Amino acid sequence: PQNRSYNIVMTIYALSTGPGISGIAIIRVSGEDTKKVIELLTNTTIPEPRVATLRKINKINTSELIDEGIIIWFPAPESYTGEDMAEFHVHGSKAVIEAVHASISEIDNCRLAEPGEFTKLAFQNGKINLIKAESIADLISAETEIQRQQAIKIMNGKSADIFNELREKLLKVLSHVEAKIDFPDEDLPENILKNIKIISNEVSFNIKKILDDQNVGERIREGFKIAILGPTNAGKSSLLNYLANRDAAIVSEIAGTTRDVIEVHLNIEGYPVVVSDTAGIRESKNEIEKKGIKLALKKAANADLKLIVIDVKNLDFKGNLKEMMAKNAILVINKSDLLEEDLDLEIKKFEHVLISVKNSLKLEDLISKIKSKIKNKFITNEDILITRARHRQHLVQCLNHLKHFEKKNEAEDFDKAAEDLRLATRHLGMIVGKVDVEEILASIFNDFCIGK
């Protein structure tokens, strides 16, 4: 007989609250065997749907008590995942959680959930769209108020509605173009031919407007990127430690101590900020240090703001560092306590601040400058619709296909024009998950924590 592989639909379970000691821990279960899990763990009947019910929770096949807690039963389809689902609210000790997990694992067809799997099921069962799934992940990981506000706005569905509306307009145009293909000998009404052009131009205009957002959405989600750069021993790691208010980086008088990029996440007046301390930039023969310098230059290229840190005793900075001062940079002149004469006029031309990290001099001036730079990058008059690079890529692709469509439509090459329009529509659909998006699901849901 031939070997056959059967795709068994498993019931999944996981801790949905944070690990560690807590008053209450919530363990979620979702799938066809959820009822069986409740019955075997409680040795009683299923509770009323959506009613918090106090039950004794036992080890499987024994009467040994694990804990007493609340069970909430959500029969399909009225649940978060759209499947039969239950929540076990138990005491939040490691021993209780492990005992409940061990008991569920003994039940046939039950396995531990993967990261984001409950939300992935919710998407696959039509409970939420892809943008809402992403915004749930963003809300869970929000560290600042502005990140929380953005995630909640996106969760409310306005951006998904706008993308769906644009997609519907393109589908309408596509139906007109396909009518022209199917009935080539028929003259379509003049207003329909006019509409094809008007609607596609309108969608193109709206997408351009959405894309012209200064990347504020991604910046809120990922954090404002500050790179600390400069020659060796200028005080870059000391400055990072001051900003982080802890010893995040090793500080040493030996040049070239920092080889890798060290990142610290900060909350500056409610704005998310990621500060990177990088390897000192100099000519080096050491292969590891050379790689560190290469990483430093890459960080500089991607940063929203560069802090170029130099030492008052070595003000002759040139090459890469001088070029970096041209855009989004502040010159930070450290060790001001060692300054014996006034700064050179050439140095004063740059936006600069004179500090001493060691003696805590003028650091507030630097932080004030950083704050003003940050605030300007988070200001936008429009509603934020793009929060991930994925959204931006699909919109750019959609716009490119629309440009090709308009050219081919003008040339009355309707077959090829229709294909470009289909591709444009597909890219809009992929933002909200309207089309087959299996290849991107794994990358989205792997960023979730287990139990969500």
GIJO-V278492 format. One record per backbone hydrogen bond with DSSP energy under -0.5 kcal/mol. NH is the residue of the N-H (numbers start at 1). CO is the residue of the C=O. E is the energy in kcal/mol with one decimal. If there is no record, write none. Layout:
# GIJO-V278492
nh;co;e
NH;CO;E
NH;CO;E
This chain:
# GIJO-V278492
nh;co;e
6;4;-0.5
8;6;-1.2
10;8;-0.7
11;109;-3.6
12;30;-2.7
13;111;-1.5
14;28;-1.9
16;26;-3.4
17;26;-0.8
22;92;-2.0
25;90;-3.2
27;25;-0.5
27;88;-2.4
28;14;-2.7
28;26;-0.5
29;86;-2.4
30;12;-2.6
31;84;-2.8
34;31;-1.7
37;33;-2.1
38;34;-2.3
39;35;-2.7
40;36;-2.6
41;37;-2.1
42;38;-1.9
43;39;-2.1
50;73;-3.2
51;48;-1.5
53;71;-2.0
55;69;-3.0
57;67;-3.2
58;41;-3.7
58;56;-0.6
59;64;-2.4
62;59;-1.8
66;57;-3.1
67;57;-1.6
69;55;-2.5
70;89;-1.6
71;53;-2.6
72;87;-2.1
73;48;-0.6
74;72;-0.5
74;85;-3.4
75;73;-0.6
78;75;-0.9
79;77;-2.1
85;74;-2.3
86;29;-2.6
87;72;-2.3
88;27;-2.7
89;70;-3.6
89;87;-0.6
90;25;-2.7
90;88;-0.9
92;22;-0.9
92;23;-0.6
93;91;-1.7
97;93;-2.3
98;94;-2.5
99;95;-2.1
100;96;-2.4
101;97;-2.7
102;98;-2.6
103;99;-2.0
104;100;-2.4
105;101;-2.4
106;102;-0.7
106;103;-0.8
107;104;-1.8
110;107;-1.3
111;11;-2.4
113;13;-2.6
116;449;-1.5
117;114;-2.0
120;116;-2.3
121;117;-2.2
122;118;-1.8
123;119;-2.2
124;120;-2.7
125;121;-2.4
126;123;-1.7
127;122;-2.9
128;122;-1.0
130;432;-1.9
133;129;-2.1
134;130;-2.2
135;131;-2.3
136;132;-1.9
137;133;-1.6
138;134;-2.2
139;135;-2.2
140;136;-2.1
141;137;-1.8
142;138;-0.5
142;139;-0.7
146;270;-1.0
148;144;-2.0
149;145;-2.6
150;146;-1.9
151;147;-2.4
152;148;-2.3
153;149;-2.2
154;150;-2.3
155;151;-2.3
156;152;-1.6
157;154;-1.6
158;153;-0.8
161;157;-2.3
162;158;-2.1
163;159;-2.4
164;160;-2.6
165;161;-2.3
166;162;-2.2
167;163;-2.1
168;164;-2.6
169;165;-1.8
170;166;-1.9
171;167;-2.3
172;168;-1.8
173;169;-2.0
174;170;-2.7
175;171;-2.0
176;172;-1.5
177;173;-2.4
178;174;-2.8
179;175;-1.5
180;176;-1.6
181;177;-1.8
182;178;-2.8
183;179;-2.0
184;181;-0.6
186;183;-1.3
188;186;-0.7
192;189;-0.9
193;189;-1.7
194;190;-2.2
195;191;-2.1
196;192;-1.9
197;193;-1.1
198;194;-2.4
199;195;-3.1
200;196;-1.8
201;197;-2.2
202;198;-2.2
203;199;-2.5
204;200;-2.3
205;201;-2.5
206;202;-2.3
207;203;-2.4
208;204;-2.3
209;205;-2.0
210;206;-2.1
211;207;-2.6
212;208;-1.5
213;211;-1.9
216;213;-1.7
219;215;-2.1
220;216;-2.5
221;217;-2.1
222;218;-3.2
223;219;-2.2
224;272;-3.1
226;224;-0.6
226;274;-2.9
227;305;-2.3
228;226;-0.5
228;276;-3.4
229;227;-0.7
229;307;-2.7
234;231;-1.0
239;235;-2.0
240;236;-2.2
241;237;-2.4
242;238;-1.9
243;239;-2.5
244;240;-2.7
245;241;-1.1
246;241;-1.3
248;246;-1.8
252;250;-0.5
255;253;-0.5
257;254;-0.9
259;257;-0.7
262;260;-0.5
262;277;-2.4
263;261;-0.5
264;275;-2.5
266;264;-0.5
266;273;-3.5
268;266;-0.6
268;271;-2.4
269;267;-0.8
271;268;-1.8
273;266;-2.7
274;224;-2.8
275;264;-3.0
275;273;-0.5
276;226;-2.9
277;262;-3.1
278;228;-1.3
278;276;-0.5
279;292;-0.5
281;230;-2.7
282;280;-0.7
290;286;-2.6
291;287;-1.8
292;288;-1.9
293;289;-2.3
294;290;-2.1
295;291;-2.2
296;292;-2.0
297;293;-2.2
298;294;-1.7
299;295;-2.5
300;296;-2.1
301;297;-1.7
302;298;-1.4
303;299;-0.8
303;300;-0.7
304;225;-2.0
305;225;-1.9
306;328;-2.3
307;227;-2.9
308;306;-0.8
308;330;-2.3
309;229;-3.5
309;307;-0.9
310;308;-0.5
310;332;-2.6
312;334;-1.8
314;311;-2.3
317;315;-1.9
321;318;-1.1
323;319;-2.1
324;320;-2.0
325;321;-0.8
325;322;-0.7
326;323;-1.6
327;324;-1.1
330;306;-2.6
331;351;-3.0
332;308;-3.1
332;330;-0.6
333;331;-0.7
333;353;-2.5
334;310;-3.1
334;332;-0.8
336;355;-2.3
338;335;-2.3
339;336;-1.6
348;344;-1.9
349;345;-1.0
350;347;-1.5
352;350;-0.6
353;331;-2.0
355;333;-3.0
355;353;-0.6
356;361;-1.8
360;357;-0.8
361;356;-2.3
366;362;-1.3
367;363;-2.4
368;364;-2.4
369;365;-2.0
370;366;-2.5
371;367;-2.6
372;368;-1.9
373;369;-1.8
374;370;-2.5
375;371;-2.6
376;372;-1.6
377;373;-1.0
377;374;-0.9
378;374;-0.8
378;375;-1.1
379;376;-0.7
387;385;-0.6
391;388;-0.5
392;388;-1.5
393;389;-2.7
394;390;-2.0
395;391;-2.1
396;392;-2.5
397;393;-2.4
398;394;-2.5
399;395;-2.4
400;396;-2.2
401;397;-2.3
402;398;-2.1
403;399;-2.1
404;400;-2.0
405;401;-2.5
406;402;-2.6
407;403;-1.9
408;404;-2.5
409;405;-2.9
410;406;-2.0
411;407;-1.8
412;409;-1.2
413;408;-2.9
414;412;-1.3
417;413;-2.2
418;414;-2.6
419;415;-1.4
420;416;-1.9
421;417;-2.0
422;418;-2.3
423;419;-2.2
424;420;-2.3
425;421;-2.5
426;422;-2.4
427;423;-2.2
428;424;-1.6
429;425;-2.4
430;426;-2.1
431;427;-0.8
431;428;-0.7
432;428;-0.9
433;429;-1.1
434;429;-3.2
440;437;-1.7
441;437;-1.2
442;438;-0.9
444;440;-1.6
445;441;-2.8
446;442;-1.9
447;444;-1.0
448;445;-1.3
452;449;-1.3
